[in-house]
Amino acid sequence: MIDILMYITVKSLRMIFKLLGIMGEYRLIAYCGINCTTCPLYMATMNNDALMKQEISLKWGKLYNRLIDIKDMECYGCKSSKKFCLSNECNITTCNISKGIETCSQCSTYPCERINKFYEWQENNDTNVEIVKL
């Protein structure tokens, strides 16, 4: 049931962004290629869903082996001014910004070891996000 509601919410968000003309080509595609609209934290933020944020905080805390405070569970995408607290530590983001590119797939050395490790980690940890390899 939750999967169906999340699908409807994501589909609605995409339609709203398209209608408002605010969904730039790469704005909601993270530097690593994650489609933000499929990220559970992004969806919880957009829906102001405190329970979902709490669940994600516990799950991601285990994945990242750290305590993540519920107040830090807010994200409008890593290219926004309000991003997930761990985005500031992301070496993929730093790399993309230093090269002036929007996604790793625009890099002349793509795919590199860094992004391949990230893709492998995503797969192994069943994060349920869509990775766009433009």
The 8 nearest C-alpha neighbors of each residue, nearest first, counted from 0:
[[1, 3, 2, 4, 5, 6, 7, 8],
 [0, 2, 4, 3, 5, 6, 7, 8],
 [3, 1, 5, 0, 4, 6, 7, 8],
 [2, 4, 6, 0, 1, 5, 7, 8],
 [5, 3, 1, 7, 6, 2, 8, 0],
 [4, 6, 8, 2, 3, 7, 1, 9],
 [7, 5, 3, 9, 4, 8, 10, 2],
 [6, 8, 4, 10, 5, 9, 11, 3],
 [7, 9, 5, 11, 6, 10, 4, 12],
 [10, 8, 12, 6, 11, 7, 36, 5],
 [9, 11, 7, 13, 8, 12, 6, 14],
 [12, 10, 8, 14, 9, 13, 7, 15],
 [13, 11, 9, 15, 14, 10, 16, 8],
 [12, 14, 16, 10, 11, 15, 17, 9],
 [13, 15, 17, 11, 12, 16, 18, 10],
 [16, 14, 12, 18, 17, 13, 19, 11],
 [17, 15, 19, 13, 22, 21, 18, 14],
 [16, 18, 20, 14, 15, 19, 22, 13],
 [19, 17, 15, 20, 16, 14, 21, 13],
 [20, 18, 16, 17, 21, 15, 22, 14],
 [19, 21, 17, 18, 22, 16, 23, 15],
 [22, 20, 16, 19, 23, 17, 18, 26],
 [21, 23, 16, 20, 17, 26, 24, 27],
 [24, 22, 26, 25, 21, 27, 20, 17],
 [23, 25, 26, 22, 27, 28, 21, 101],
 [24, 26, 28, 23, 27, 101, 29, 102],
 [27, 25, 23, 28, 24, 22, 78, 29],
 [28, 26, 35, 25, 29, 34, 76, 36],
 [27, 29, 34, 25, 32, 26, 33, 35],
 [30, 28, 32, 33, 31, 77, 27, 34],
 [29, 31, 102, 32, 92, 101, 103, 95],
 [32, 30, 29, 103, 33, 102, 91, 114],
 [31, 33, 131, 29, 130, 30, 28, 132],
 [34, 32, 130, 29, 28, 35, 129, 31],
 [33, 35, 28, 36, 129, 37, 130, 27],
 [36, 34, 38, 27, 37, 33, 28, 76],
 [35, 37, 34, 38, 9, 41, 42, 27],
 [38, 36, 128, 35, 34, 129, 39, 9],
 [39, 37, 35, 41, 128, 40, 36, 42],
 [38, 40, 42, 41, 43, 37, 55, 128],
 [41, 39, 43, 42, 38, 44, 74, 52],
 [40, 42, 44, 38, 74, 43, 39, 75],
 [43, 41, 39, 45, 40, 44, 46, 38],
 [44, 42, 48, 40, 46, 41, 45, 47],
 [45, 43, 47, 41, 42, 46, 73, 40],
 [44, 46, 42, 43, 47, 41, 75, 48],
 [45, 47, 43, 48, 44, 42, 8, 41],
 [48, 46, 44, 45, 43, 49, 42, 52],
 [47, 49, 43, 46, 51, 50, 52, 44],
 [50, 48, 52, 51, 53, 47, 43, 69],
 [51, 49, 53, 52, 48, 54, 43, 55],
 [50, 52, 54, 53, 48, 49, 43, 55],
 [53, 51, 49, 55, 50, 54, 72, 43],
 [52, 54, 56, 50, 51, 55, 69, 49],
 [55, 53, 51, 57, 56, 52, 58, 50],
 [56, 54, 58, 52, 57, 53, 59, 51],
 [55, 57, 53, 59, 54, 58, 67, 60],
 [56, 58, 60, 54, 55, 59, 53, 61],
 [59, 57, 55, 61, 60, 56, 54, 62],
 [58, 60, 62, 61, 56, 57, 55, 63],
 [61, 59, 65, 57, 66, 63, 58, 62],
 [60, 62, 64, 59, 58, 63, 57, 65],
 [63, 61, 59, 60, 64, 58, 124, 65],
 [62, 64, 60, 61, 65, 59, 66, 58],
 [65, 63, 61, 60, 62, 66, 59, 67],
 [66, 64, 60, 63, 67, 61, 62, 59],
 [65, 67, 60, 68, 64, 57, 61, 56],
 [68, 66, 60, 56, 65, 69, 71, 57],
 [67, 69, 70, 71, 66, 56, 72, 53],
 [68, 70, 72, 71, 53, 56, 67, 52],
 [71, 69, 68, 72, 73, 67, 52, 53],
 [72, 70, 69, 68, 73, 84, 83, 67],
 [73, 71, 69, 70, 52, 83, 56, 74],
 [72, 74, 44, 83, 71, 82, 40, 75],
 [75, 73, 82, 83, 41, 76, 81, 44],
 [74, 76, 82, 81, 41, 79, 77, 73],
 [75, 77, 78, 74, 79, 82, 35, 27],
 [76, 78, 82, 79, 29, 86, 75, 83],
 [79, 77, 76, 26, 80, 29, 82, 27],
 [80, 78, 81, 77, 76, 75, 82, 26],
 [79, 81, 82, 78, 77, 75, 76, 74],
 [82, 80, 79, 75, 74, 83, 73, 76],
 [83, 81, 74, 77, 76, 75, 80, 79],
 [82, 84, 74, 86, 85, 73, 72, 71],
 [83, 85, 86, 71, 87, 82, 72, 88],
 [84, 86, 87, 88, 83, 89, 82, 71],
 [87, 85, 89, 88, 83, 84, 77, 82],
 [86, 88, 85, 89, 84, 83, 92, 82],
 [89, 87, 86, 85, 90, 84, 93, 92],
 [90, 88, 86, 91, 92, 87, 93, 85],
 [89, 91, 93, 92, 94, 88, 113, 87],
 [92, 90, 94, 89, 93, 95, 31, 30],
 [91, 93, 95, 89, 90, 94, 30, 96],
 [94, 92, 90, 96, 91, 95, 97, 89],
 [93, 95, 91, 97, 92, 96, 90, 98],
 [96, 94, 98, 92, 100, 97, 93, 99],
 [95, 97, 99, 93, 98, 94, 92, 100],
 [96, 98, 94, 95, 99, 93, 100, 92],
 [99, 97, 95, 96, 100, 94, 106, 93],
 [100, 98, 96, 97, 95, 101, 94, 102],
 [99, 101, 95, 98, 102, 96, 105, 106],
 [100, 102, 30, 95, 25, 99, 103, 105],
 [103, 101, 30, 104, 105, 100, 31, 32],
 [102, 104, 105, 106, 31, 30, 109, 95],
 [103, 105, 102, 106, 109, 133, 132, 110],
 [106, 104, 103, 102, 100, 107, 101, 109],
 [107, 105, 109, 108, 103, 104, 100, 102],
 [106, 108, 109, 105, 104, 110, 103, 111],
 [109, 107, 106, 111, 110, 104, 105, 103],
 [110, 108, 111, 106, 107, 104, 103, 105],
 [109, 111, 108, 114, 115, 112, 104, 103],
 [110, 112, 109, 113, 114, 108, 115, 116],
 [111, 113, 115, 114, 116, 110, 117, 109],
 [114, 112, 116, 111, 115, 117, 91, 110],
 [115, 113, 117, 116, 111, 112, 118, 110],
 [114, 116, 112, 118, 117, 113, 119, 111],
 [117, 115, 119, 113, 114, 118, 120, 112],
 [116, 118, 114, 120, 115, 119, 121, 113],
 [119, 117, 121, 115, 120, 116, 114, 122],
 [118, 120, 116, 122, 117, 121, 123, 115],
 [119, 121, 117, 123, 122, 118, 124, 116],
 [122, 120, 118, 124, 119, 123, 126, 125],
 [121, 123, 119, 125, 120, 124, 118, 126],
 [124, 122, 120, 121, 125, 119, 126, 118],
 [123, 125, 121, 122, 126, 120, 62, 119],
 [124, 126, 122, 127, 123, 121, 128, 120],
 [125, 127, 124, 128, 121, 122, 123, 38],
 [128, 126, 125, 129, 38, 37, 121, 39],
 [129, 127, 37, 38, 126, 130, 33, 34],
 [128, 130, 34, 33, 37, 131, 127, 38],
 [131, 129, 33, 32, 34, 128, 132, 31],
 [132, 130, 32, 133, 33, 34, 129, 28],
 [131, 133, 32, 104, 130, 103, 102, 33],
 [132, 131, 104, 32, 105, 102, 103, 130]]
